[in-house]
């Protein structure tokens, strides 16, 4: 990620980074969803993330595919950008602004 941003920091590729950032977040949510593996683990994870019993049961037993779940509001409202940042994910947009502002100052 840092290599891409540093390579394109002179250009104005901000819109592409926004799209790429959303795709990466979906991919990370997909990996989290696949890590939960079974419905009872998904239920416990949703409860820990703050969902009520009914919604956690409904979402954990969903028959939708992993990618569809990851890009849906189900995971978007529970595994938020803030929680991804806590896990170490730095968005393309944030890093681009940090690198681009240094380029303008110097």
Steps between C-alpha positions, in 0.01 A plus 500: 500500500775743592684426178194581289428821684862615489519423128183697420541779758587759236197415289141569591379145546291572804175368347664169409628467855145549631374212284798280584459576869137384499594180319781426748262555794256250345783254456609539862143449618480190281815361665354572843172329400685193371705489820184458705425179299186369673164655582540476878836681486348767274217541748743550791707745295194707406390507864847619603480771233179629658211351300185388677404132520251499211722679249808298600306174453362619165835618363703204624266252332486687170521289188662775296855448380797638686576779253140613492488510879831688519380779268156524657389726786510196728878511531531871421310600813675254730857490370533875448795700371594589857518133597713426196733784601531343845613181327771692317342594166597846375280616214639610166333839537655573839846393391467695172411817690793450735750445216349766270507766773873434555555536126330843497687629806847409374 
